[in-house]
């Protein structure tokens, strides 16, 4: 059994493994990630501002009564 295990390990030489790693296609860098982040931040800021304005209106209405 030890002989079979050593044969399996010697089949893939370091050079062979490296060439397989280099042949993999790389993913193209997309520029949408920062745009998506900016869009999410803008939407979150807008929702937060609307919520705070609504809270202010409710507090002013309660103070007037």
C-alpha positions, 0 to 999 in steps of 0.5 A: 500500500505504501508503494501505491501511495507514493506512486500517486504522489509522484504522478503530479509534479510541482511543475504540473500542478503549477501549469494547471493553476495558471491555465484557469481563466481569471474573472474579469474585474467588474466595476459595478460593485462600487456603484451598487454600494453607492446606490445602496448607501444613497437609498439607505440615506434617503430612507433614513432621512424620510423616517426622521422627517416623519418622526419630527412631524409626529413630535411637532404635532404632539407638542401642538396639542 
